[in-house]
Amino acid sequence: MLGFALPMYIIGAFQACIAIGLLLPAPFNEPAVQFCLLSKSSNGRTAIITLTGFMVFMLLAPLWDLYRLHVYAEAAQGGGSASLERRETEATANLNAVMSGSSIVTTFILRKLGVVLHENSVLQGKSKAT
């Protein structure tokens, strides 16, 4: 289980660092805001699309496992161990699907939040200048 979930843990920790950086007060959140603005450049957009593609692939794998578990259900279960193994596999696939899906959603939310915070600071700078 850890082999599949380890990249999701790493991506989640990175997203948590960016989210904490974005929630800091105005002068201290600038590095996180600038990092989110980097994702709007052509190279940053390519990196985000590649990362999102990887996360979609990581989402499809547990969804396929869940589909396979439900379609090809065991006709005759030989005992409690087969049922326990099936439940454990299903729980693992559900966890991995939730982790992958939430990472995809969090990526887009953090990008938009960073852009909105940047636009807000630009507008505040213009209003102070006038």
C-alpha positions in Angstrom: 0.0 0.0 0.0 2.8 2.4 0.8 4.3 2.0 -2.6 1.2 3.5 -4.3 0.5 6.0 -1.7 4.0 7.4 -1.2 3.9 9.7 -4.2 0.5 11.0 -3.0 1.9 11.6 0.4 4.8 13.6 -1.1 2.5 15.6 -3.3 0.1 16.2 -0.4 2.9 17.5 1.8 4.1 19.8 -0.9 0.6 21.1 -1.4 0.3 21.6 2.4 3.4 23.7 2.4 2.1 25.9 -0.4 -1.3 26.2 1.3 0.2 27.2 4.6 2.4 29.7 2.8 -0.7 31.2 1.1 -2.5 31.6 4.4 0.2 33.6 6.0 -0.3 37.4 6.3 0.4 39.6 3.3 4.1 40.3 3.3 5.0 36.7 4.3 2.8 34.9 1.7 4.7 36.4 -1.2 7.0 33.4 -1.9 4.0 31.1 -2.1 2.1 33.6 -4.3 5.0 33.9 -6.6 5.3 30.1 -6.8 1.6 29.9 -7.8 2.2 32.6 -10.4 5.1 30.5 -11.9 2.5 27.9 -12.8 0.9 30.4 -15.1 4.0 30.7 -17.3 4.4 28.3 -20.2 7.0 26.2 -18.4 5.0 26.2 -15.2 1.8 25.3 -17.1 3.7 22.3 -18.7 4.8 21.2 -15.3 1.3 21.5 -13.8 -0.2 19.6 -16.7 2.4 16.8 -16.4 1.8 16.6 -12.6 -2.0 16.6 -13.1 -1.7 13.8 -15.8 0.4 11.8 -13.3 -2.3 12.3 -10.6 -5.1 11.3 -13.1 -3.1 8.1 -13.9 -2.8 7.6 -10.1 -6.6 8.0 -9.9 -7.4 5.6 -12.7 -5.5 2.7 -11.1 -7.6 2.4 -8.0 -10.8 3.1 -9.9 -9.9 0.2 -12.2 -9.2 -2.0 -9.1 -12.6 -1.1 -7.7 -14.3 -1.8 -11.0 -12.6 -5.1 -11.2 -13.5 -6.0 -7.6 -17.2 -5.3 -8.2 -17.5 -6.8 -11.7 -15.5 -10.0 -11.1 -16.7 -10.7 -7.6 -15.8 -14.1 -6.3 -18.6 -16.5 -6.9 -17.7 -18.8 -4.1 -15.7 -17.5 -1.2 -13.5 -20.2 0.4 -13.5 -18.7 3.8 -13.1 -15.6 5.9 -9.6 -14.9 4.7 -10.7 -14.4 1.1 -13.4 -12.0 2.2 -11.0 -10.2 4.5 -8.4 -9.9 1.7 -11.1 -8.5 -0.6 -12.3 -6.0 1.9 -8.7 -4.9 2.6 -8.0 -4.5 -1.2 -11.2 -2.5 -1.6 -10.4 -0.2 1.4 -6.9 0.4 0.0 -8.3 1.2 -3.5 -10.9 3.6 -2.0 -8.2 5.4 0.1 -5.9 5.7 -3.0 -8.8 7.0 -5.1 -9.7 9.7 -2.5 -6.1 10.7 -2.1 -5.6 11.1 -5.8 -8.8 12.9 -6.4 -8.3 15.3 -3.6 -4.7 16.1 -4.8 -6.0 17.0 -8.2 -8.7 19.3 -6.8 -6.2 20.9 -4.3 -3.7 21.6 -7.1 -6.3 23.7 -9.0 -7.6 25.4 -5.8 -4.1 26.4 -4.7 -3.3 27.8 -8.2 -6.4 29.9 -8.3 -5.9 31.1 -4.7 -2.4 32.2 -5.5 -3.5 34.2 -8.5 -6.4 35.8 -6.6 -4.1 36.8 -3.8 -1.6 38.3 -6.3 -4.4 40.3 -8.1 -5.7 41.5 -4.7 -2.2 42.8 -3.7 -1.9 44.5 -7.1 -5.3 46.2 -6.7 -4.4 47.3 -3.1 -1.1 48.7 -4.4 -3.0 50.7 -7.1 -5.6 52.0 -4.6 -2.8 53.2 -2.2 -1.0 54.9 -5.1 -4.1 57.1 -5.9 
